[in-house]
């Protein structure tokens, strides 16, 4: 297969997958490859895998030849909320809302010190759904973010030890938000609100990798922030009502990784640290062309006040034979949401993630990867955002608990 056919196949895959893309709970998505899922996304120094385009683009300079990789991850997110109201205490779960996260990568070495690559993967996303009459309906009944990055990348060897890469982030974002409007509290008929919009903006990525020895390497990756401005359709009770206009800035991030191989190169470990500047998500303001609730609400203005957060992880890969490898990993993922603005849109606290996976190479050119991962979310408390919940209009307290997200991923990589 030549370069043009592989490039066309990559574009075709994302066009077919994009309409069905949906994501697990959590604004940030890290399921960028099956090998990455197997190592809890500590995958900056992966060998013979073009998926490094997402984790550490400078590492494509280790790929000698032409590579293509494709795959996806199935996600099942689940949590419970214990509500305290004037009527008592009750437990509610989110609706079953499975998600799939596809990816595809292409890398080609074009000269002694020159590489080109194309990555198509998701960096942001969210999907969570609740019953339309649940106690938190004025906060959220459905939240869906469909994000996709198309990243053309150029990599080069600066010298025998230092590699670099630069890429363009063509960033697509689709946003759907649903919730109940508190019109019934004013003696008006119940109304269900829905916002649906899309946006495409540009960002970038810069990556450096330094090989101290043939077994020990370090890498640094910077991804720019991306500001999305959106004009969205606003529906009330399933009927087109007006337009909504707003903007949100996705965060910039810095990733540092340190990798080492030992045991004659059969075993490799890596430590990754990701700092994400979630402070860019300070407010969510939407101005409506036609005010809501009988002219009472011209603007929806929600304080978010998110904080910069850390993600720290450790991964290991061991070659059992020429055909088989086993992988594993752990990550601690800090929640960026402060207690004061915690809501049901991203219903999770700090997360602990455990992963395991296998690689099978039926030939020298082909490799299958299978992975399983479990994410345990810390408990959080959500406060009512209505002015007077004590009157019985809303819940007094919502306690998130039993958060568990399970992931199964399958991928295939071929070298031409």
N, C-alpha and C positions, 0 to 999 in steps of 0.2 A: 504494500500500500504506500503510495507516494504522499508527499506533504500536502498537496491540494486536496486529495481525497480524505486524508485524516482530519484536516482543518474543517472541511465541510461536514464530516461526521460529528465533530465536536459541536458545531453550531446546531446541527439537526437534533442532537440529543437534548440540548438545553431548551430548544423551542418546543420539543415534545414534552419535556418534563416540567417546564415552568408552570403551565396551568394547574398542575396537580401538586405543586410544592406546598407543603405546610410544615409547621415547625413545632417543636416541643416548647413547653413553658420555659421562659428565660429569654430576655431580649437579645443576648449575645449567643451566636451559634458557633460551635467549634468542631462540629462533626464534618470535617473536610475530606476525610478519606477513611476507608476501612482499616488500614494500618494504623492511622491516627486514633480511631476509636479503640482499637485493641490496646494502645499504649496511653489511653486517657488523653489523647491529643498532644503528648510529648513526642513530637515527630519531626524535629527540625533537622536531624541528621540521618534521615532514612536513606537506605541504600537501594539502588536500582528501582526507584519509585519517583515518577514525575510529580507526585502529590506534594513534594517539597516546595513546589511553586506557591502553595498557600501558606506553609509554615515558615519557610526560610528560602526565598527565591534564589539566593546566591548559591545554594547547594545544587542547582541544576548543572553547575560546572563539573560535577562529579559523574554526570551521565554521559557515557561514551556511545553515541549513536542516536537513534530515534526511538522515543517511547510514547506509548498511549495508555491511559488508564481510565476506567469508567466504573461506576458503582453507585451505591446508595445506602442510606441508613433508615430503618423503620423505627419510629419513636412512639412510645406509649407513656404519656404523662398522667399522673394521678395524685390528687391531694384531697384532704378533707378540711372542713371548716366547722368549728363549734361556735354557734351563735348564741349570744345572750341578749334577749329582748325582754320587754315588759311582760310578755306572755310566757317566758320561761327559757329553757335551754334546748337547742336542737342541733343535730349534726347533719351536714350536707356535703356531698361530693361533687366534683366537676363532672360534666358529661364525658362519655367516651369520645375522644377526638384524636384518633391516631394520625401520625404525620410521616411523611417521607422526605428525605433530604438527599437529592442526587448530586453527583459531581462528575467532572470529566477533566482530564489534563493531557496536554500534548507538549513534548519537548523534543527539540532537534538540535544536534550539534552541527553548526554550519561552517566552522573553521577551527583552527587549533586552539584559539582563545575566545571563541564566540559561540553563544547559544541563544536560541529563541524558544519561547514557550507561550502556551495559551492555557489559562486556568479558568474554569467555570465552576463556581461553588458559592455557598451561602455563608455570609458573615453575620447576618442579623436575621432574626425571625422570632415569631411567637404565635402560639395557638392555644387558647384556653376557652372553654365554653361551659356555661351554666344554664340551669333551667330559668326560663324567663320570669318566673314568679318566686325565685329564691330570695332570701332576705337581703342579699347584696345586690339586687337588681338595679338600684339607682347608681351603683358604682360600675358594674360590668356584668353583661350577660354573654358577650363574646368579644374576644380580642384576637385579631389575626394580622400578623405582619409577614408578608412574603417578600423576602429580600434575595437578591442575586448579584454576585460580582462576576464580571467578565474582565479578566486580567491578562492582557498581552504583556509579555515580559522579555527583557533583554538582559543576559548575563555574560560576564566576561571574567577572565583570570587576569588580575592586576599583576601578580607575580606568582611564584611557585607556592606561596603560602596564603596569599590574600585573594579572595574572590568577592565580586560585587554584582548586584543586580538592581534594575529599576523597572517598575511596572506601572501601568495605568489601571486605575480602578473605575470601570464603567459600572456604576452602582444603581441598580434598579430597586425601588421600594414600592410595595403595594400595602395599603393600610385599610383595614376594616375594623370599625369599632361599633359595638351595639350595647345599649343599656336602656333601662326604663327611665322615662322622664317622670318626675314627681307631680304630675298634673292631678292625680287622684287626691293628693293632699290638699289641693285647692278646690276640691269639689268638681273637677273636670274629668272627662273620660280618660282612661289610662292610655298613654302613648308610649310606643316603642321607637327609639331613636337608632338610626343606622347611618354611619359615615363610611364612604367608599371612595378611595382615590389612589392615584399612582404618581410616581415621580422618578426621573432619571437624572443623576448628577455625576460629576467626575471627582475622583480622588486619586491617590497614588500610593506607592509602596517603594521603600528603599531598604536594601538588605546588604549586610557585609558578613563574611565568614572568614575566620583565620584558623589555619591548621598549625598548631604548635608542633605536632609530630604527626605521623601517619595514623596515630591512634587517638589523638586528643585534639578537639576543635571547639571553638567558641563562635557564637553568631549573635548579631544584633539586627533587629528588624523594626523599622518605623512605618506605621500606616497613618496617613493623614486623616483628619476629620472630613466629613462630607455633610454639607448643608442641603437638606431637601426642602423645597418649597412646593406646596401642593394645593391644587384646587379640587375639592372633593364633592361628590354628590351626597346630599342629605335627604334621607327618606324618613317619613313618619308613618308608622303603621303600614309599611310596605309600599307607600306612594311617594313619588318624587315631590319634595317640598321646596328645597332651595339649594344653594351652593355654600360650601364652607371653605375658608382659606386660612392656611397656617403654615408654619415651618418648624422643622426640628433639625438639630445638628447632631449627627452621629459622631461618636468620639474618636479622637486619635489614640494610638496605642504604641507602646514600646515593648518588644519581646526580647529577652535575653536567654540564650541557651548555652549549655556546656555539655559536650558529649565525649565519651571515652569508650574505646574498645579494648578488651582484654581476652584472655583465654585463647590466644592465637587468632584473634579476630572473630571467634565464634559468638562472643557475647558482647553486646554493646548496651550501655546505659546512658541516659541523658536526663539532665535537670533543666526545666524551663520555668521562667518567671515572666508573667505578662502583667503590665500595668496599663489599665484602660481608663482614659480620662472621661468618666461618665458625668463629670461636673458640667459638661456641655448640655446635658439634658436637665435644664433648670426649671422650665415651665412648658406646658402644652397649652397653647392659646389658639383658639379657632374662632374666627369672626364669621358670622352668618350674614348672607345677603338679605335674608328675611328673618327677623327675630323669631325665636322659639317660644313656646308656651304663651301664646296670645300676645306676643310683643314684649314679654317680660325679660327675655334672655337674648340680647343681641350678640353676646360673646361668651364663649366657654373658656374659662381661664383656670387651669389646674396647676398648682405649684407641685413640682417634682423634687427639686433640690437634691438630685442624686450626687453621690460622691465618687471620686476616683477609687478604683478597687484593684485588688491584686488577685492573681491566679497563679498558684504554685503547684508544680507537679513533678513526678518522677516516673520514668518509663524504662522498660528493659525488653530486649529482644535477644533470643538465644537460638542459634542454629543447631537443631538436633541432628540433621543430616543434610545432604545435598538437596533433598526434596522438602524437608519439613523444618519449620521454625515455630517457636512458641513466643508469645508476646504478653505483656502485662503492664499495668500502670495505675497510678493513683494521682488525684488532683484535689486540692482544696481551693474552692472558688468563693471569693468574698462577695456578698451582696452589696450593690451600690445604693440600695434604697434605705433612707433613714426611717426610723419608726414613725415620725410625724407625718410622712406622706405615703406610707405603705398602703397599697391597694390590692385588688384582686386581678389586675391586669397582668402583673408579673408576680404570681403568688409563691414566692420562695425566699428563704433566708440563705445563710451561708450553706454551701453544698459540698458534700464529700462524694467523690466519684471513684469507683473501682472497675477495672476492665481486664479482660482476658481475650486472647485471640490466637489464631493459627494461620500460617502461610503454607501453601502447598505449591510446589513447582513441578508440574508434569513434564516440563522440558526446560532447556536453558533459556528460552525466550518468553515463556509464559508463567504467570504466577496468580493463583487464587488466594484471596484473603477472607477470613470469616472472623467476626468479632462480636462480643457481647459486653455491654456496659450497664452498670446500675448507678444512678445518681440519687443520693439521699439528701433531702432538703431540710434545713433547720426550721424549727417552729417560729412563727411570727404572729404578731397581733395587728389587726386592722381596725382602725377607728372609723366611725361614721363620719362622712364628709357633709352631711346635711346640718343646717344650723341648729336644730333642736331635736336630736334623736331621743332625748328623755321623754318627749311627749308621746312616744310610741310610733312616730312616723317611720323610724328606721331602727336598725339593730343598735344595741349599746356597745357590743364588743364582738369581734369575729376573730377567733383563734385558729390560725392555719396549723395543721399538723398532718403527720403521716404522709409527707411528700415523697413520692418515689417515681422516678422516671427510668424506664427500661429501654434499651436500645439494642437492636440487632442489625449488623452491617455486613454487606457482601460486596466484594470488588474484584476486578480482574485487571492485570497489567500485562502488556505485551511489548517486547523489544523487537523492532524491525531490523 
